[in-house]
């Protein structure tokens, strides 16, 4: 896996948007293209790393 995106780049609102979009079936590629209005643009790798952190990192999840 790549480098984990620092937590400081993610605001709680972006976490909620990511969670809701993935649970609704959106692909990370679609999210990286801007189909969800995050506070900034995230790459597919950044989205993948953050999703993994939300699921498996005990300090974040």
N, C-alpha and C positions, 0 to 999 in steps of 0.2 A: 504494500500500500504506500501511497505517496506521503508527503509531509502533511501533517494535520494543520488545518487552517487555524491560526490563533483565535482564541475565543473572543478577543477584543474586537475582531472584525464582524462578529455576529451579534446583532441586537435581538432581544426577545421576540420582537415582532417578526423578524426574518425566520426565527426558529419555528414559530407558529405557522407561518406561510409555507415553509418547507414541509412540516409535518402534515398539514392539511392537504397540500398538493400531492405528496407521495401517497398518502392514504387514499386519495381519490383516484389514483391510478396514473398520475402524470409521470412521464419519464424525466430523468435528470437532464437529458439532452434538451427537452422542451423547456425546462426551467432555465437552463443556461442560455437559451435563445431569447429569454425575456418574457415568456408567457405568464409569469407571475411577477407582480411589481415589488420585488425586493428593494431594500434601501440602496443597494448598489448591484452591479453586475457580478455574478459569481461564475467561475468556470465549472465544467462538469466535475472535474477532480475536486474542487472546493466543496461542491454540493455533496458529492459522494463521501468525502471525508467527514463533513459535518453530520450527515445522516448516520454514518457509522458511529460517530461520537455520541449522538443523541440516543442511539440504541444500546451501545455497549460500554461507554465510559461512565463509571459509577459517579464521578464527580460532576458530570454534566447531566446525565440522565436522571 
